Amino acid sequence: MLLFTFIMLVFLCLFIGLFLMLGALLFKVLYVCCIGLPVAICLSVFGVLFCITLIGIPIGKLLFGAAGFVLAPFR
């Protein structure tokens, strides 16, 4: 009986871990599609616009870095 309880507890822990992992994956996909990609595109466009001028190149580089961070903040 004790062995059966232990095995059921292990399976329950594995199931909960799988459920949480799939939930985190779903959250990451939704974040990239709904928030990350549009904001990264806007930051990249502004980065290109700032890089047109000589004075705006450092700001453009910062905007490109911010776009990369917005796209993958979970690493």
N, C-alpha and C positions, 0 to 999 in steps of 0.2 A: 504494500500500500504506500509506503514511504517512497519507494522508487517511482511509482506511478505519479505521485504528487510532484516529485522532483522533475520528471520528464515533462509533465504538463506546465510547470513553472518555466522551464527552459523554452518550450514552444511558445508560451505566452510572451516571454521577453523578446524572442526573435520576431514574433508577429508585431509587437508594439514598435520595435526598432525599425522594421521594414516600413510600417505605416508612417512613422515620423520621417524616415528618409525620403519616402515618396512625397510627403507633404512639403518638405524642404525643397525638393526638386521642382514641384509644381509652383511653389512661391517664387523660385528663381526664374523660371520660365515666364511667369506672369509679370514679374518685375522688369525683365529685359524687354518684353513685348510692349508693355503699357507705359513704362516710365523710362527705362534705360535707353532704348533705341531713339525715341523722339528727342530726348534731351541731348544725347550724344550727337545726333545729326545737327541740332541747333548750335551746339558748342563748336562743332567742326566748321559749320558755315561761317560763324562769327570769327573763328580762328583764321580761315582763309581771307576774310575781309580785313582783318587786322594785319595779316602778313603782306598785304598789298603795299602798305606804307613802310618806310624804313623804321620809323619810330615804333610802330605797332608790332614788330616781329617778336619781341619778348612776350608781349601780352598774347599774341597768337600761339606761341609755344605753350604758354600756361593753359590756354583754352584747349589745345589738343591733349594735353596731359589730363585735364579735368574730364574731357570726353572719354578717355580711356578708363578713368576711375569710375565714372558713372556707369559705363557699360559693364564693368566687372568688379563691383565693390566687395564681393564675398570671397576673394582669394586671399 
